[in-house]
């Protein structure tokens, strides 16, 4: 009987592995292997005739490059501004609509989510046209208010803020969708009890709703930060990393070295550093999920 059970258990386990095997192979070939290969390439210096092992020299070269240092600060700036801005805006919109009628909530969610489903290329080109200093609509209205020849994308002090603003507008719809879904799961009896006790909507939001959607906030924070680390299309089409490297990020620095300057070893070193940063950022989420499961 025991032998029969073991055989049945083994067959069941093998069946499960066979079902996940295609995805596992896909993950190994297109995710795991490139990570190790990227790390290996970052330890070499490749020329047309030879491939020389140089150890950590590529990493040392990176941190001696002022443009790379600037790209780190630009990336950290965008991570902070976009993450905070997207979460706050998404939270405010969600708190304002989640308890309204289904038709109203559906309309607002669809409207806010529309920029998410629009192609990033199309969105970037539209914003670049709107911000055109010669005939853009934004410059036209700024001129009406007394400002002359405002070139927001050509000014090193404002270009990175424009990138942050456009990215927030393009991603806040995801936050609204997830927050509203999470808020709908909050006990209506709890909210009614708070209202009976005289709590205002602001107090209910701060004391009850926001703490209960903490898991959603954590998930959105991690996924947003990782997506910002990979931010590329908006910068390429709107500023090309300029002016004067004002919008140069780690991802765009990697792209420039790999495909414009033909420095693939340096680009691989940047990729490794970005991977390490992404892993470090993801650790709090996994720790939180483990603690939650352990506390059940």
Secondary structure, 3 states (H helix, E strand, C coil): CHHHHHHHHHHHHHHHHHHHHHHHHHHHHHHHHHHHHHHHHCCEEECCCCEEECCCHHHHHHHCCHHHHHHHHHHHHHHHHHHHHHHHHHHHHHHHHCCCCHHHHHHHHHHHHHHHHCCHHHHHHHHHHHCCCCCCHHHHHHHHCCCCCCCCCCCCCCHHHHHHHHHHHHHHHHHHHHHHHHHCCCCHHHHHHHHHCCCCHHHHHHHHHHHHCHHHHHHHHHHHHHHHHCCCHHHHHHCCCCCCCCCCCHHHHHHHHHHHCCCHHHHHHHHHHHHHHHHHHHHHHHHHHHHHHHCC
